[in-house]
């Protein structure tokens, strides 16, 4: 239960960074923290204490198996998250080259 609470706290830390920071790079890092907390939460959903890998053994049919679906979905989501983070950083670099700053307020004022 404490792991789920820690996931929620980690998500709130990332949300706090997104809401309060004005630096685009810090916002991107905060989004990554939020993303990692959701990955951890989904991986914890599939975890069963004392569970084993889902390889069925006919000699010992009474076992508790861990659900592999959340783990597979998290692996897919990590790849997608990496691609979106790379795209976000590319956009941030383009904005820096155009405006010369990472501050959102200055970019809004320098629009043109």
C-alpha positions as CSV (number, residue, x, y, z in Angstrom):
1,X,0.0,0.0,0.0
2,X,2.9,2.4,0.8
3,X,4.2,1.9,-2.8
4,X,1.0,3.2,-4.2
5,X,1.1,6.2,-2.0
6,X,4.7,6.9,-3.1
7,X,3.6,6.7,-6.7
8,X,0.9,9.3,-6.0
9,X,3.4,11.5,-4.1
10,X,5.9,11.2,-7.0
11,X,3.1,12.2,-9.4
12,X,2.3,15.2,-7.3
13,X,5.9,16.3,-7.2
14,X,6.0,16.3,-11.0
15,X,2.7,18.1,-11.2
16,X,4.0,20.8,-8.8
17,X,7.0,21.2,-11.1
18,X,4.8,21.6,-14.2
19,X,2.6,24.2,-12.5
20,X,5.1,26.3,-10.7
21,X,8.2,26.4,-13.0
22,X,8.7,28.7,-15.9
23,X,11.8,27.1,-17.4
24,X,10.9,24.8,-20.3
25,X,13.6,22.2,-19.5
26,X,12.4,22.0,-15.9
27,X,8.8,21.5,-17.1
28,X,10.0,18.7,-19.4
29,X,11.8,17.0,-16.5
30,X,8.7,17.4,-14.3
31,X,6.6,15.7,-17.1
32,X,9.0,12.9,-17.1
33,X,8.7,12.5,-13.4
34,X,4.9,12.3,-13.7
35,X,5.3,9.7,-16.5
36,X,7.7,7.6,-14.5
37,X,5.3,7.6,-11.5
38,X,2.5,6.3,-13.8
39,X,4.8,3.6,-15.2
40,X,5.6,2.5,-11.6
41,X,2.0,2.5,-10.7
42,X,1.0,0.3,-13.6
43,X,3.9,-2.1,-12.9
44,X,2.7,-2.4,-9.3
45,X,-0.8,-3.2,-10.3
46,X,0.5,-6.5,-11.9
47,X,2.6,-7.4,-8.9
48,X,1.5,-10.2,-6.6
49,X,3.4,-10.9,-3.4
50,X,4.8,-14.4,-3.7
51,X,3.9,-14.7,-7.3
52,X,6.0,-16.4,-9.9
53,X,6.6,-15.9,-13.6
54,X,3.6,-17.0,-15.7
55,X,5.2,-20.2,-16.9
56,X,2.7,-23.0,-16.4
57,X,4.2,-26.2,-14.9
58,X,1.9,-29.2,-15.1
59,X,3.8,-30.9,-12.3
60,X,2.9,-28.1,-9.9
61,X,-0.4,-26.6,-10.9
62,X,-1.1,-24.7,-7.7
63,X,0.9,-21.5,-8.0
64,X,0.2,-17.8,-7.9
65,X,1.2,-16.2,-11.1
66,X,2.1,-12.6,-11.7
67,X,0.1,-10.8,-14.5
68,X,2.5,-10.0,-17.3
69,X,0.1,-7.7,-19.2
70,X,0.8,-4.5,-17.1
71,X,4.5,-5.1,-17.4
72,X,4.2,-5.4,-21.2
73,X,2.1,-2.3,-21.4
74,X,4.6,-0.4,-19.3
75,X,7.5,-1.4,-21.6
76,X,5.5,-0.1,-24.6
77,X,4.7,3.1,-22.7
78,X,8.3,3.7,-21.9
79,X,9.3,3.6,-25.5
80,X,6.5,6.0,-26.4
81,X,7.4,8.2,-23.5
82,X,11.0,8.3,-24.7
83,X,10.0,9.4,-28.2
84,X,7.6,12.1,-26.9
85,X,10.3,13.4,-24.5
86,X,12.8,13.5,-27.4
87,X,10.3,15.4,-29.5
88,X,9.6,17.8,-26.6
89,X,13.3,18.5,-26.1
90,X,13.7,19.1,-29.9
91,X,10.9,21.7,-29.7
92,X,12.5,23.3,-26.7
93,X,15.8,23.6,-28.5
94,X,14.1,25.2,-31.5
95,X,12.4,27.7,-29.2
96,X,15.7,28.5,-27.5
97,X,17.4,29.1,-30.8
98,X,14.6,31.4,-32.0
99,X,14.0,33.4,-28.7
100,X,17.3,32.9,-26.8
101,X,15.6,31.9,-23.6
102,X,13.9,29.0,-21.8
103,X,11.5,31.2,-19.8
104,X,7.9,30.9,-20.9
105,X,7.0,34.5,-19.9
106,X,9.7,36.0,-22.0
107,X,8.8,33.8,-25.0
108,X,5.2,35.1,-24.7
109,X,6.5,38.7,-24.6
110,X,8.9,38.2,-27.5
111,X,6.3,36.6,-29.8
112,X,6.7,37.9,-33.4
